[in-house]
Amino acid sequence: MDYEVLKVLLVDDDEDDYVITRDLLADIPSYQVELDWTSNFKDGLQKFSAQEHNIYLLDYQLGASNGLDLAREAIEGGCREPIILLTGHGNRDVDMEAMKAGVSDYIVKSGLDVYTLDRALRYAMERRRGDMAKDELIADLREAVSDIKTLNGLLPICSSCKRIRDDSGYWNQLEKFIKEHSHAELSHSICPTCAIQLYPDQVASLKNASGMASTGSLEDVEV
């Protein structure tokens, strides 16, 4: 079976907890884990800035600061990867703070085992894939919208030659203006009125050939 390699950063100031977490990660069935470990807030923040990991495990207690503070700074700095908070004791207030901070999951260390850790990683990574797909869709929609050209508002048009004045004050041929401001494709033809004015002999011949009365409607003329 092929394993997906998952680069994980653990920030925990307790070396014993690091060893336990390392051994659990080595046994999870869903991923082949490459674990990186640091024991303090400052180094952890630098690791976040490097953006070299797929997922982050943060201990709640990190000396004078805590894992939530680190998570907040990392997210404000642009981190989009999943962050899982590890804590020694279950606490609803911490749970709520973690959710508000943007943390993906919250695990009490006393309940940490291979199954729990495996499940947390799988769920977090699946949500990340969903977020990436959503971001890609939004980017595609924005690109599509930016490519759409529409004509709207009042268009200054010459009552004689029918040229249109653009935003720069230049008067453009109608067809040139439409091409530049829409995705319409223009084809050329001659309306019956203009056909009679420009080609009276040819129109008369067509009328006679088709048996049309000389007083027939102009809309009946085809050229």
C-alpha positions as CSV (number, residue, x, y, z in Angstrom):
1,M,0.0,0.0,0.0
2,D,1.3,3.5,-0.9
3,Y,1.4,5.9,2.0
4,E,0.9,9.7,1.7
5,V,3.9,11.4,3.4
6,L,2.7,13.9,5.9
7,K,5.1,16.5,7.3
8,V,4.1,17.2,10.9
9,L,5.5,19.8,13.3
10,L,5.1,19.2,17.0
11,V,5.6,22.1,19.4
12,D,5.7,20.7,22.9
13,D,8.0,21.7,25.8
14,D,7.8,18.2,27.4
15,E,10.2,15.7,25.9
16,D,8.4,12.8,27.3
17,D,5.2,13.9,25.6
18,Y,7.2,14.3,22.4
19,V,8.4,10.7,22.6
20,I,4.9,9.4,23.2
21,T,3.5,11.5,20.3
22,R,6.3,10.4,18.0
23,D,5.6,6.7,18.7
24,L,1.9,7.1,18.2
25,L,2.5,8.9,14.9
26,A,4.8,6.1,13.7
27,D,1.9,3.6,14.2
28,I,-1.0,5.4,12.5
29,P,-2.2,3.5,9.3
30,S,-3.3,6.5,7.2
31,Y,0.0,8.3,6.6
32,Q,3.8,7.9,6.6
33,V,4.7,10.8,9.0
34,E,7.9,12.9,8.9
35,L,7.9,14.5,12.4
36,D,9.7,17.7,13.3
37,W,9.9,18.8,16.9
38,T,10.6,22.0,18.7
39,S,10.1,22.8,22.4
40,N,9.5,26.6,22.6
41,F,7.2,29.3,21.2
42,K,9.9,31.3,19.4
43,D,11.3,28.4,17.4
44,G,7.7,27.2,16.7
45,L,6.8,30.5,15.2
46,Q,9.9,30.4,13.0
47,K,8.9,26.9,11.8
48,F,5.4,28.2,10.9
49,S,7.0,31.0,8.9
50,A,9.1,28.5,6.9
51,Q,5.8,26.8,5.7
52,E,7.5,23.4,5.4
53,H,4.8,21.3,7.1
54,N,1.4,19.9,6.2
55,I,0.0,20.0,9.8
56,Y,0.9,21.3,13.2
57,L,0.4,19.8,16.7
58,L,0.7,22.4,19.5
59,D,0.8,21.8,23.2
60,Y,-1.4,24.2,25.1
61,Q,1.2,24.9,27.8
62,L,4.4,26.5,26.3
63,G,6.0,28.3,29.2
64,A,4.9,32.0,29.6
65,S,2.8,31.7,26.4
66,N,0.5,29.0,25.2
67,G,-0.4,27.1,22.1
68,L,-3.4,29.2,21.3
69,D,-1.2,32.3,21.3
70,L,1.1,30.6,18.9
71,A,-1.8,29.5,16.7
72,R,-3.2,33.0,16.5
73,E,0.1,34.5,15.5
74,A,0.7,31.8,12.9
75,I,-2.7,32.2,11.4
76,E,-2.4,36.0,11.3
77,G,1.0,35.4,9.6
78,G,-0.7,33.6,6.8
79,C,-0.7,29.9,7.9
80,R,-3.5,28.0,6.1
81,E,-2.5,24.5,7.1
82,P,-4.4,22.6,9.9
83,I,-3.5,23.2,13.5
84,I,-4.4,20.7,16.2
85,L,-4.2,21.7,19.9
86,L,-3.0,19.2,22.5
87,T,-3.8,19.9,26.2
88,G,-3.4,18.0,29.5
89,H,-7.0,18.6,30.7
90,G,-10.3,19.0,29.0
91,N,-11.7,22.5,29.3
92,R,-14.7,23.9,27.5
93,D,-13.4,27.5,27.6
94,V,-10.1,26.4,26.0
95,D,-12.1,24.4,23.5
96,M,-14.2,27.5,22.5
97,E,-11.1,29.7,22.4
98,A,-9.4,27.2,20.1
99,M,-12.4,27.2,17.7
100,K,-12.5,31.0,17.6
101,A,-8.7,31.1,17.0
102,G,-9.1,28.9,13.9
103,V,-7.6,25.7,15.3
104,S,-8.8,22.6,13.4
105,D,-9.1,20.2,16.3
106,Y,-8.6,19.9,20.1
107,I,-7.3,16.7,21.7
108,V,-7.0,15.9,25.5
109,K,-3.6,14.2,26.0
110,S,-5.1,11.6,28.4
111,G,-7.2,10.3,25.5
112,L,-4.5,10.4,23.0
113,D,-4.0,7.1,21.2
114,V,-3.3,5.8,17.7
115,Y,-6.9,5.9,16.6
116,T,-7.6,9.3,18.0
117,L,-4.5,10.8,16.5
118,D,-5.1,9.1,13.2
119,R,-8.7,10.3,13.0
120,A,-7.7,13.9,13.9
121,L,-5.0,14.0,11.2
122,R,-7.4,12.5,8.5
123,Y,-10.2,14.9,9.3
124,A,-8.0,17.9,9.4
125,M,-6.3,17.1,6.1
126,E,-9.7,16.3,4.4
127,R,-11.0,19.7,5.5
128,R,-7.8,21.3,4.2
129,R,-8.4,19.6,0.8
130,G,-11.9,21.0,0.8
131,D,-10.6,24.5,1.6
132,M,-8.1,24.3,-1.2
133,A,-10.8,23.1,-3.7
134,K,-13.0,26.0,-2.6
135,D,-10.1,28.5,-3.0
136,E,-9.4,27.2,-6.5
137,L,-13.1,27.5,-7.4
138,I,-13.3,31.1,-6.1
139,A,-10.1,32.0,-8.0
140,D,-11.6,30.5,-11.2
141,L,-14.9,32.4,-10.7
142,R,-13.1,35.6,-10.2
143,E,-11.0,35.1,-13.3
144,A,-14.2,34.3,-15.3
145,V,-15.9,37.4,-14.0
146,S,-12.9,39.6,-14.8
147,D,-13.0,38.2,-18.4
148,I,-16.7,39.1,-18.9
149,K,-17.1,42.3,-20.8
150,T,-20.5,44.0,-20.7
151,L,-21.9,47.3,-22.1
152,N,-23.8,49.3,-19.5
153,G,-24.7,52.9,-18.7
154,L,-25.2,55.8,-21.1
155,L,-23.3,55.6,-24.4
156,P,-22.7,59.0,-26.1
157,I,-23.5,58.3,-29.8
158,C,-23.3,60.7,-32.7
159,S,-26.8,61.3,-34.2
160,S,-25.3,61.6,-37.6
161,C,-22.4,59.2,-38.2
162,K,-23.3,56.9,-35.2
163,R,-19.8,56.9,-33.8
164,I,-19.5,56.3,-30.0
165,R,-17.4,58.4,-27.7
166,D,-15.3,56.4,-25.3
167,D,-14.1,57.3,-21.8
168,S,-11.0,59.0,-23.2
169,G,-13.1,61.3,-25.4
170,Y,-12.3,59.6,-28.7
171,W,-15.1,58.8,-31.2
172,N,-15.0,55.2,-32.4
173,Q,-16.8,53.4,-35.1
174,L,-19.8,51.5,-33.6
175,E,-18.5,48.0,-34.5
176,K,-15.0,48.8,-33.1
177,F,-16.5,50.0,-29.8
178,I,-18.7,46.8,-29.5
179,K,-15.7,44.5,-30.2
180,E,-13.6,46.2,-27.5
181,H,-16.3,46.2,-24.9
182,S,-18.0,42.9,-25.4
183,H,-17.5,39.4,-26.6
184,A,-19.9,39.8,-29.5
185,E,-18.8,38.6,-32.9
186,L,-20.0,40.9,-35.7
187,S,-21.0,39.9,-39.2
188,H,-21.8,42.2,-42.1
189,S,-25.0,42.5,-44.2
190,I,-27.2,45.2,-45.7
191,C,-30.7,46.0,-44.5
192,P,-33.5,46.4,-47.1
193,T,-33.6,50.2,-46.7
194,C,-29.9,50.7,-47.3
195,A,-30.0,48.2,-50.2
196,I,-32.6,50.3,-52.0
197,Q,-30.6,53.5,-51.4
198,L,-27.2,52.0,-52.4
199,Y,-28.2,49.4,-55.1
200,P,-31.5,50.6,-56.6
201,D,-31.0,48.8,-60.0
202,Q,-30.0,45.5,-58.4
203,V,-33.0,45.6,-56.0
204,A,-35.4,46.4,-58.8
205,S,-34.0,43.4,-60.7
206,L,-34.5,41.2,-57.8
207,K,-38.1,42.4,-57.3
208,N,-38.9,41.8,-60.9
209,A,-37.3,38.4,-60.9
210,S,-39.3,37.3,-57.8
211,G,-42.6,38.8,-59.2
212,M,-42.8,41.3,-56.4
213,A,-44.9,44.5,-56.9
214,S,-42.9,47.7,-57.1
215,T,-44.8,48.9,-54.1
216,G,-43.9,45.8,-52.0
217,S,-42.6,46.2,-48.4
218,L,-39.0,46.9,-48.0
219,E,-38.8,44.1,-45.5
220,D,-39.5,41.7,-48.4
221,V,-36.3,42.6,-50.2
222,E,-33.5,40.1,-49.7
223,V,-30.0,40.8,-50.8
